[in-house]
Amino acid sequence: MLILSQPYHLVEKSPWALIGRFNAINLFRGVIKLFNYNSWLLLFWGLSGCLLSAYQWWRDVGREGRLQGHHKKVVIEGLYLRIIFFILSEVCFFFSFFWSYFHGSLGSSAELGFLWPPTHLVRFNPYSIPLLNRLVLLSSGATVTWAHHAILEGRINNIIYGFIFTLSLGAYFTFLQLLEYKERFFCIRDRAYGSIFFLATGFHGAHVIIGRIYLLVSFIRGLRGSLTSRHNLGVELAIWYWHFVDVVWLFLYIFIYWLWS
């Protein structure tokens, strides 16, 4: 029998997509139970299952590319294309929040006092924590780019320092956002403005955490010596995602925090 060689990677059977899907379902069910019954148990198990599934999946993908040599040029181009379409889908996701926000601002009713945001809401000061978070994310974008250039040039110490600074700045952003939510003057139940504000900023905060986990995986790979100037695709895709998160916060700051302040 003649076996024709081809440049594509035929993916082996893997259980992690199905397992991850069930864990994601439990995660969203846990969020609903948290909002309605203040129960954290299902949310904890769903989140733990998603993290474990992602770890196993990333481990298999890393082994296929690093040890088995399946990530050839055509496969790498496909991975670039996939992350581009994924980021485009995330752009559409956040665009829906901006659409709702501008719809509310341009069509405010008598119940809102014909003003947007509503008159009874005490809004956040855009020159305090939101501006600091803007500077934090801008700095993290610079440090992660520094780490990437260090990988391309083979400077191990700069790789470690760049990732440490980026992960620390990302954690500081999450801390500041939690502090901002703790000192809030309105909540998600305060009509359309409260719902859109906390959904948009909350989902962005979740994306920051996901991006930090993505960068943490790259950092651990760097400590193990798995990153080289020719083998750093995962880091580059993680940096693309992190810059996307950075740009989204820029628009959130301008239109939601600053424009109607």
C-alpha positions in Angstrom: 0.0 0.0 0.0 1.4 3.4 -0.9 1.4 5.9 1.9 1.6 9.5 0.7 3.4 12.0 2.9 1.5 15.2 3.7 2.5 18.2 5.8 -0.5 18.3 7.9 -0.8 17.0 11.5 -3.5 14.3 11.9 -4.6 14.8 15.5 -4.8 11.7 17.6 -7.8 10.9 19.7 -8.0 13.0 22.8 -10.6 13.0 25.6 -9.8 16.6 26.8 -12.2 18.4 24.5 -15.2 16.4 25.8 -14.0 16.6 29.4 -13.3 20.3 29.1 -16.8 20.9 27.7 -18.5 19.2 30.6 -16.3 21.1 33.1 -17.2 24.4 31.3 -20.9 23.5 31.6 -20.4 23.0 35.4 -18.5 26.2 35.6 -21.4 28.3 34.1 -23.9 26.4 36.2 -21.8 27.3 39.2 -21.9 30.9 38.2 -25.7 30.8 38.1 -25.8 29.1 41.5 -23.5 31.6 42.9 -25.7 34.5 41.7 -28.9 33.0 42.9 -28.0 30.8 45.9 -24.6 32.2 47.0 -23.1 28.7 46.6 -19.4 28.4 45.5 -19.1 24.6 45.4 -20.2 23.8 41.8 -18.2 26.9 40.6 -15.1 25.6 42.4 -15.4 22.1 40.9 -16.1 23.5 37.4 -13.2 25.9 37.5 -10.8 23.2 38.9 -11.9 20.8 36.1 -11.4 23.4 33.4 -7.9 24.2 34.7 -6.9 20.5 34.9 -8.3 19.8 31.4 -6.5 22.8 30.0 -3.2 21.6 31.6 -3.6 18.1 30.1 -4.5 19.5 26.7 -1.6 21.9 26.7 0.8 19.1 27.8 -0.3 17.0 24.8 0.0 19.9 22.3 3.5 20.7 23.6 4.6 17.1 23.3 3.3 16.9 19.8 5.2 20.0 18.7 8.4 19.7 20.8 9.1 15.9 21.0 7.1 14.4 18.1 7.8 17.1 15.5 4.3 17.4 14.2 4.2 21.2 14.1 5.6 21.7 10.6 5.3 25.0 8.7 1.8 24.3 7.4 0.6 23.4 10.9 2.2 26.6 12.4 0.4 28.7 9.8 -2.8 27.1 10.7 -2.2 27.8 14.4 -1.6 31.5 13.5 -4.9 31.6 11.5 -6.8 29.9 14.4 -5.6 32.5 17.0 -6.5 35.3 14.6 -10.1 34.0 14.2 -10.3 33.4 17.9 -9.3 37.0 18.6 -11.8 38.2 16.0 -14.5 36.2 17.8 -13.5 37.9 21.1 -13.7 41.3 19.3 -17.3 40.6 18.3 -18.0 39.4 21.9 -16.9 42.7 23.4 -18.4 44.7 20.6 -21.8 43.5 21.7 -21.2 45.1 25.1 -20.2 48.4 23.5 -23.2 48.2 21.2 -25.5 47.8 24.3 -23.7 50.6 26.1 -24.1 53.1 23.2 -27.7 52.0 22.6 -28.5 52.8 26.2 -26.6 56.1 26.0 -28.3 57.3 22.8 -31.8 56.0 23.8 -32.1 56.9 27.5 -35.7 57.0 28.7 -37.6 59.0 31.3 -36.9 56.3 33.9 -33.2 57.1 33.6 -33.8 60.9 33.8 -32.9 61.2 30.1 -29.3 61.0 31.1 -26.7 58.3 30.7 -25.4 57.1 33.1 -28.6 57.4 35.2 -28.7 60.4 37.6 -28.8 58.4 40.8 -25.6 56.5 40.1 -22.3 57.6 41.6 -19.8 56.7 38.9 -16.2 55.7 39.3 -13.5 58.3 39.2 -11.7 57.7 35.8 -8.5 59.3 37.1 -8.1 56.9 40.1 -8.0 53.1 39.9 -9.1 52.8 36.2 -6.3 55.1 35.0 -3.8 53.2 37.2 -5.0 49.9 35.7 -4.5 51.5 32.2 -0.9 52.2 33.1 -0.5 48.7 34.6 -1.7 46.9 31.4 0.4 49.2 29.2 3.5 48.3 31.3 2.7 44.6 31.1 2.4 44.8 27.3 5.9 46.3 27.2 7.4 43.7 29.6 5.9 40.7 27.8 7.3 42.1 24.5 10.7 42.4 26.2 10.4 38.8 27.2 9.6 37.7 23.7 12.6 39.6 22.2 14.8 38.0 24.9 13.6 34.5 23.7 14.5 35.4 20.1 18.0 36.5 21.3 18.5 33.7 23.7 18.9 35.8 26.9 17.6 33.5 29.6 17.7 36.0 32.5 15.7 38.6 30.6 13.1 35.9 29.7 12.6 35.2 33.4 12.5 38.8 34.4 10.1 39.8 31.6 7.6 37.0 32.5 7.9 37.8 36.2 7.1 41.5 35.7 4.3 40.7 33.3 2.6 38.2 35.6 3.1 40.5 38.6 1.5 43.4 36.7 -1.4 41.2 35.6 -2.0 40.0 39.2 -1.8 43.7 40.4 -4.5 44.6 37.8 -6.8 41.9 39.1 -6.2 43.1 42.7 -7.0 46.7 41.7 -10.2 45.6 39.9 -11.4 43.6 42.9 -10.6 46.6 45.1 -12.6 48.8 42.7 -15.6 46.4 42.9 -15.4 46.3 46.6 -15.7 50.1 46.8 -18.4 50.3 44.2 -21.4 52.7 44.5 -23.8 50.6 42.4 -24.2 46.9 41.5 -25.1 44.7 38.5 -28.8 45.0 39.4 -28.8 48.8 38.8 -30.7 48.7 35.5 -29.1 48.6 32.2 -26.0 50.7 33.1 -25.0 48.5 36.0 -25.5 45.3 34.1 -23.5 46.4 31.1 -20.7 47.9 33.2 -20.1 44.9 35.3 -20.5 42.4 32.5 -18.1 44.2 30.3 -15.4 45.0 32.9 -16.0 41.6 34.6 -15.5 39.6 31.5 -12.4 41.6 30.7 -11.1 40.8 34.1 -11.7 37.1 33.4 -9.8 37.5 30.2 -6.9 39.0 32.1 -6.8 36.0 34.4 -7.0 33.6 31.4 -4.2 35.5 29.7 -2.1 35.4 32.8 -2.5 31.6 33.0 -1.5 31.3 29.3 1.6 33.4 30.0 2.3 31.3 33.2 2.4 28.2 31.1 5.0 29.9 28.8 7.0 31.0 31.8 7.1 27.4 33.1 8.2 26.2 29.7 10.9 28.8 29.7 12.2 27.7 33.1 12.4 24.1 31.8 14.4 25.2 28.8 11.7 24.3 26.3 11.7 27.8 24.6 14.2 28.6 21.9 14.6 31.2 19.2 13.0 28.7 16.7 10.5 27.1 19.1 8.4 29.8 20.7 5.0 29.7 18.9 3.0 29.3 22.1 4.6 32.4 23.6 3.9 34.4 20.5 0.3 33.4 20.5 0.0 34.2 24.2 1.5 37.6 23.6 -1.0 38.3 20.8 -3.8 37.4 23.2 -2.3 39.6 26.0 -2.1 42.6 23.6 -5.7 42.1 22.6 -6.7 42.2 26.3 -4.7 45.4 26.7 -6.4 47.1 23.7 -9.9 46.1 25.0 -9.2 47.8 28.3 -8.2 51.0 26.4 -11.6 51.1 24.8 -13.3 50.3 28.1 -11.5 53.0 29.8 -12.2 55.6 27.1 -15.9 54.9 26.5 -17.2 53.5 29.8 -15.1 55.2 32.5 -13.9 58.5 31.0 -16.3 59.6 28.2 -19.4 60.1 30.4 -17.5 60.9 33.6 
